Amino acid sequence: MTASSSPSSSSTVSSKWVRHGQIPILILASLFLFALFTWPLPQYFKEGMISSHRPEVGAPRYVIHGDHLQLMYHFELMKGFITGETPWFHNLYEFNLGDDAATFAPDMYYAPFAWVYALGSIAGYPALGWNLASLFSVAFTLWGTWLLVRRFPAPLPMQMAATVCGVALPYRWVTLLHGSPTGFAMVYVPWILYGLHVSIRDRRMRGGWIAGLCLLMSAWGDIHTFFFVGLLTPFWCLFAFFQQENPKLNPREIRSLCAALSGFIVLGLLVVFQAVYIRAHLSDGSMAGGRTIQEVVLFSPEAGGLWSTDPDHRHNLIYLTYSAVFLVLLSLGMAGFRWRTKDRPAETRVLVLHLLLFAAIATIIFLSLGPRLSLRFGPRYWGWLTRLIPPYAMIRQTTKIFSILPALLAVFVVLPFVGWTPKRSKRLAALALLPLVGMLWESSARMNPTISLVDEGSSAYAAVRENAEARGEAPRALAVVLWPGDSHWASLYQYYAMRDRIRMVNGYRPHVPAGYYENVFRRYLELNQGFASEEILDDLLSRGIRHLILHEDAFPEQVSPFGVSQTLARFLAHPRIRLMTRDHAIWSFEIMEEASPAHQIDTEWEHGAPTRLWHLIHHGKPEEVRVIHDPSAFREHLARLAPGDPPLLLSPYETKHREDLRITLRMRGRGQAQLSFRYGEGDPIPVSGRVESDAWAWVEFPFPAFSGFEHDIEAELRSLEGELDVDLATMLDGPSTLDLAVGERIVIQAPVMFHAGYTDLADNAVVLEPDRAPHGEVVYGPRLILPEGRYQVHFRYRAEGGHGEIGSLRLREPDPGQLDAMPVPGNETTVELTFTQREALPVVFAFTYFRTDTVRVHALEFTRIE
């Protein structure tokens, strides 16, 4: 086998139309690939962007949160620098506590993709800019992979198949379509390998400058891609060096190599300085000390994702495709075949290099599984790895190493065919082109993207800007919900803040600035539950932060012990918080210097239904909890406690004390239970309760009094007397419904339930709009404990169009099999049904919204009839 890879030898095995028409063909191929993998995006190229590679039921809707918005925020910063809207290298619009100078952050902000975005979005179409940047990444990935593969002069069908391997693996497209910086920055990997190969094999300086420039830009674009391609570089350089027929390492060759690699060396030094800066920056933030193994396990994939054909497998991004596996086996078979039939010494060298590539690919797949690989061995080997390569301690998503896999796989597929002229070229073409088509089909079939439309902004954010400008101040705001800083929900705040250039206290980064968690998140956390103390409001005003913005439809269960209605009601009723406006689900408020009753708006919402239920078999140390299977228990399992047993551990939500605040446990047995509350570093405060029932009964444990807002609350449940069974706990605030008598009725107004959409104060309805709310169970509740009996339920609503089915209603808890889902017709205003409550358990009815009409959900009414 000849190992030559000069342009002249490469051209002898390619057709004239390939040699003379590469650029037009690559452009057309890029457009084809982009359309194939992103359809139906081409229909919305100017007004929509992809938020996920999997479909959402219904037509596109506006501003879906996710990583795509977070990355677009940084693209917008670059556009702001270019247009003069934002001072150069100032990240003004996130994590801004009132000092603009502190937001100075020198960076390249994902150049050159941000430059491409700026060109497309300056005319007022940010989605167009985003899509052009995505297309740019795809086109240059295809071009770079093709150039890399052409370095290995093989039959054209194998070069085409190898190129497809390098651009069509699902991981490449999943990351791109989700808006991950890795999906964009993967473009640099084939160019770096190509440039190094040109420098080492051909001794050409241009290759070193290409590789060095792309390595530098990979550090600008994605730290994961930069890190992993940096680990790959020494291996690749050795591979390229020993691919020569007579590799020598004498002083003359060393000088020649250094000259050829001079560009890579010069730019590499710049990369080193940047890496040192990045590492120092990360050490000051939330990633100081690296990731914990538990965190890495949480974000590591399962091995089943490698071969699962289920496109909705939760680890499907590492799917290899069976077509790629076939090409790998074909390549291995070809290497073995040629080793047995050709010049043994030359073929042995190529076979060894081929097997080394195979070992590298296997290592990448192995490392992608992280510590989840084995419950016993995984954490141990991960500890060894992070000690051997310390920067690995910063890696949370182990699958990011897949960023270097496609380019290596392309070289692996083509290498054994170098210099081979088959006698039966048609058979080879079939062997290569069939899996090529198969890979395109396998990968693209898994991509059925969700389109997120881009709106022109929110009048709620615009009101903040206008109010601040009228005062001669810079617009500053804090958005609710507050997150620790790394939640993709905050991408909504980033998007709208950027549209109106609002300086936000909140932000969204994989690594959160130093001090944010303690000095901002914990300091202002009680605002999530609507508690706005005088100290918090005065502190915000002292920083020039005069506005609060509440995203009603971005309030998931885990952020508060109670729903968004309590937060909204407390803001509306606060004498120092003035409602400015509401735009769909976004509410903007002004913080006033002085209290005034004129700012207060009373609401009629009652019932502090809990957001979560704790299934107590999962609390405590698993090896110490006695778990009993029992069909009568919640989800058929309970925990059994006896005096002297280790306690069950609860972690109630952080909250402010109220008189009705309590933990309610479902228990049975005869004896005495003790729930010991601990606030922060204080001593445990025991609260006891008697259990005298062989049937399941609810026992309430009121929170011991504490002052202010308590962040750190723990509780331990023990049996002081008798053997007690326990299976379920809730955190309640408000009246109990356990004493609901026959004939009594309770009305749960829609805002009290968990919901998407927004609340209309005019009639206390939750409004769901087809272009804003997702398809699914978007209104559900009330999760209150109803006593045993038979109930009549009325679901009250109104649809604007009044035609067809607008959704369905089902009993989700506690007995979902009791009732079939009932259609909700658009020409009615009430759905009536009856159900039997066989045990006193929390009840949840869920409304599935079909997105066919604007719907106003008013209330859910329960009447006990037996």
CORPELIN-V47565 format. One record per residue. PHI is phi in whole degrees, 0 to 359 (* if undefined). Layout:
phi=PHI
phi=PHI
This chain:
phi=*
phi=280
phi=257
phi=295
phi=222
phi=290
phi=304
phi=293
phi=292
phi=295
phi=289
phi=290
phi=249
phi=231
phi=282
phi=298
phi=293
phi=285
phi=293
phi=265
phi=236
phi=300
phi=297
phi=300
phi=295
phi=295
phi=297
phi=297
phi=296
phi=295
phi=297
phi=296
phi=299
phi=298
phi=294
phi=297
phi=275
phi=249
phi=303
phi=263
phi=306
phi=305
phi=286
phi=236
phi=299
phi=267
phi=238
phi=222
phi=222
phi=275
phi=253
phi=201
phi=275
phi=248
phi=278
phi=249
phi=294
phi=102
phi=289
phi=303
phi=230
phi=277
phi=46
phi=277
phi=291
phi=155
phi=296
phi=298
phi=290
phi=297
phi=290
phi=297
phi=304
phi=288
phi=299
phi=296
phi=302
phi=298
phi=298
phi=296
phi=298
phi=293
phi=273
phi=88
phi=287
phi=228
phi=300
phi=303
phi=62
phi=247
phi=268
phi=288
phi=257
phi=214
phi=51
phi=254
phi=260
phi=114
phi=248
phi=297
phi=297
phi=288
phi=267
phi=296
phi=218
phi=301
phi=191
phi=265
phi=49
phi=64
phi=295
phi=270
phi=297
phi=295
phi=292
phi=297
phi=301
phi=300
phi=300
phi=278
phi=257
phi=301
phi=285
phi=103
phi=236
phi=299
phi=295
phi=298
phi=299
phi=298
phi=292
phi=294
phi=296
phi=295
phi=296
phi=301
phi=297
phi=295
phi=297
phi=284
phi=294
phi=298
phi=297
phi=297
phi=294
phi=297
phi=297
phi=297
phi=296
phi=293
phi=293
phi=242
phi=293
phi=236
phi=305
phi=306
phi=302
phi=288
phi=296
phi=294
phi=296
phi=295
phi=297
phi=297
phi=303
phi=280
phi=235
phi=247
phi=299
phi=307
phi=303
phi=299
phi=276
phi=300
phi=293
phi=294
phi=289
phi=274
phi=79
phi=284
phi=304
phi=299
phi=299
phi=280
phi=286
phi=300
phi=302
phi=282
phi=299
phi=297
phi=291
phi=295
phi=296
phi=297
phi=298
phi=295
phi=296
phi=296
phi=295
phi=282
phi=280
phi=256
phi=57
phi=253
phi=293
phi=299
phi=296
phi=296
phi=291
phi=298
phi=295
phi=295
phi=297
phi=291
phi=295
phi=297
phi=290
phi=295
phi=290
phi=290
phi=268
phi=196
phi=295
phi=292
phi=300
phi=301
phi=296
phi=286
phi=289
phi=295
phi=294
phi=285
phi=304
phi=300
phi=300
phi=293
phi=297
phi=295
phi=301
phi=295
phi=294
phi=279
phi=284
phi=295
phi=293
phi=228
phi=293
phi=229
phi=228
phi=254
phi=305
phi=296
phi=293
phi=295
phi=298
phi=296
phi=295
phi=298
phi=295
phi=295
phi=264
phi=302
phi=297
phi=295
phi=292
phi=297
phi=290
phi=297
phi=295
phi=298
phi=296
phi=299
phi=298
phi=294
phi=297
phi=296
phi=297
phi=297
phi=297
phi=295
phi=294
phi=294
phi=292
phi=268
phi=248
phi=291
phi=266
phi=302
phi=88
phi=84
phi=271
phi=282
phi=298
phi=299
phi=293
phi=294
phi=302
phi=300
phi=258
phi=267
phi=275
phi=270
phi=299
phi=300
phi=294
phi=294
phi=234
phi=290
phi=275
phi=286
phi=293
phi=257
phi=302
phi=292
phi=240
phi=287
phi=291
phi=262
phi=300
phi=270
phi=73
phi=288
phi=293
phi=294
phi=298
phi=299
phi=295
phi=297
phi=295
phi=299
phi=294
phi=298
phi=298
phi=295
phi=298
phi=293
phi=297
phi=289
phi=296
phi=278
phi=242
phi=245
phi=301
phi=299
phi=299
phi=295
phi=291
phi=296
phi=298
phi=293
phi=297
phi=297
phi=298
phi=296
phi=292
phi=295
phi=299
phi=298
phi=296
phi=296
phi=295
phi=297
phi=295
phi=300
phi=296
phi=300
phi=292
phi=296
phi=279
phi=60
phi=289
phi=288
phi=309
phi=208
phi=298
phi=267
phi=279
phi=305
phi=300
phi=292
phi=293
phi=294
phi=297
phi=299
phi=297
phi=291
phi=282
phi=289
phi=235
phi=308
phi=300
phi=298
phi=294
phi=275
phi=280
phi=256
phi=262
phi=295
phi=292
phi=301
phi=294
phi=296
phi=298
phi=262
phi=290
phi=302
phi=294
phi=296
phi=297
phi=298
phi=295
phi=301
phi=294
phi=271
phi=305
phi=293
phi=263
phi=298
phi=74
phi=267
phi=247
phi=289
phi=287
phi=248
phi=295
phi=294
phi=294
phi=297
phi=300
phi=294
phi=298
phi=271
phi=283
phi=297
phi=293
phi=300
phi=296
phi=298
phi=294
phi=301
phi=290
phi=300
phi=286
phi=293
phi=294
phi=278
phi=259
phi=226
phi=293
phi=268
phi=263
phi=255
phi=286
phi=253
phi=268
phi=271
phi=118
phi=235
phi=293
phi=292
phi=288
phi=297
phi=296
phi=297
phi=298
phi=295
phi=295
phi=292
phi=295
phi=297
phi=271
phi=76
phi=244
phi=285
phi=290
phi=227
phi=204
phi=240
phi=263
phi=243
phi=268
phi=278
phi=238
phi=299
phi=123
phi=236
phi=264
phi=292
phi=300
phi=291
phi=298
phi=297
phi=296
phi=300
phi=298
phi=288
phi=298
phi=293
phi=297
phi=248
phi=54
phi=266
phi=279
phi=261
phi=292
phi=284
phi=190
phi=211
phi=214
phi=299
phi=241
phi=270
phi=304
phi=301
phi=88
phi=297
phi=299
phi=281
phi=272
phi=236
phi=301
phi=292
phi=294
phi=250
phi=300
phi=295
phi=296
phi=303
phi=261
phi=86
phi=275
phi=239
phi=287
phi=300
phi=297
phi=294
phi=296
phi=294
phi=295
phi=297
phi=297
phi=296
phi=267
phi=81
phi=263
phi=253
phi=226
phi=244
phi=233
phi=252
phi=264
phi=295
phi=267
phi=235
phi=231
phi=292
phi=300
phi=284
phi=266
phi=202
phi=291
phi=223
phi=289
phi=295
phi=299
phi=293
phi=296
phi=297
phi=297
phi=290
phi=297
phi=297
phi=270
phi=284
phi=289
phi=249
phi=239
phi=256
phi=292
phi=266
phi=197
phi=229
phi=235
phi=54
phi=264
phi=252
phi=250
phi=244
phi=232
phi=251
phi=275
phi=264
phi=292
phi=236
phi=285
phi=207
phi=299
phi=295
phi=273
phi=274
phi=234
phi=275
phi=242
phi=248
phi=277
phi=232
phi=68
phi=273
phi=292
phi=285
phi=276
phi=226
phi=246
phi=260
phi=275
phi=285
phi=293
phi=264
phi=250
phi=104
phi=280
phi=306
phi=286
phi=255
phi=273
phi=276
phi=260
phi=243
phi=280
phi=208
phi=301
phi=279
phi=277
phi=298
phi=54
phi=66
phi=218
phi=224
phi=251
phi=248
phi=241
phi=227
phi=306
phi=92
phi=290
phi=301
phi=284
phi=274
phi=253
phi=240
phi=234
phi=299
phi=295
phi=296
phi=192
phi=263
phi=285
phi=224
phi=297
phi=270
phi=286
phi=203
phi=260
phi=244
phi=249
phi=266
phi=222
phi=208
phi=125
phi=225
phi=163
phi=232
phi=252
phi=230
phi=249
phi=262
phi=267
phi=232
phi=253
phi=60
phi=265
phi=286
phi=285
phi=298
phi=243
phi=280
phi=231
phi=255
phi=211
phi=271
phi=238
phi=224
phi=204
phi=278
phi=258
phi=295
phi=217
phi=264
phi=239
phi=262
phi=235
phi=292
phi=295
phi=298
phi=298
phi=214
phi=259
phi=68
phi=256
phi=258
phi=275
phi=248
phi=237
phi=229
phi=215
phi=238
phi=256
phi=229
phi=261
phi=269
phi=205
phi=82
phi=269
phi=239
phi=257
phi=215
phi=225
phi=211
phi=219
phi=224
phi=246
phi=242
phi=210
phi=125
phi=293
phi=280
phi=249
phi=290
phi=259
phi=294
phi=272
phi=299
phi=95
phi=282
phi=228
phi=238
phi=246
phi=257
phi=290
phi=305
phi=301
phi=289
phi=283
phi=286
phi=203
phi=269
phi=71
phi=217
phi=265
phi=263
phi=294
phi=297
phi=223
phi=55
phi=258
phi=266
phi=258
phi=247
phi=247
phi=300
phi=267
phi=232
phi=270
phi=281
phi=287
phi=140
phi=279
phi=263
phi=227
phi=209
phi=157
phi=265
phi=61
phi=266
phi=274
phi=256
phi=291
phi=301
phi=151
phi=247
phi=230
phi=258
phi=239
phi=239
phi=258
phi=253
phi=199
phi=207
phi=255
phi=290
phi=284
phi=75
phi=226
phi=68
phi=272
phi=261
phi=171
phi=215
phi=235
phi=220
phi=274
phi=268
phi=217
phi=265
phi=228
phi=296
phi=279
phi=288
phi=232
phi=285
phi=299
phi=261
phi=294
phi=249
phi=282
phi=286
phi=266
phi=243
phi=234
phi=214
phi=249
phi=244
phi=205
phi=231
phi=211
phi=253
phi=267
phi=282
phi=222
phi=283
phi=228
phi=300
phi=250
phi=226
phi=255
phi=234
phi=259
phi=269
phi=266
phi=268
phi=62
phi=257
phi=198
phi=283
phi=237
phi=249
phi=266
phi=260
phi=195
phi=235
phi=246
phi=242
phi=234
phi=280
phi=253
phi=217
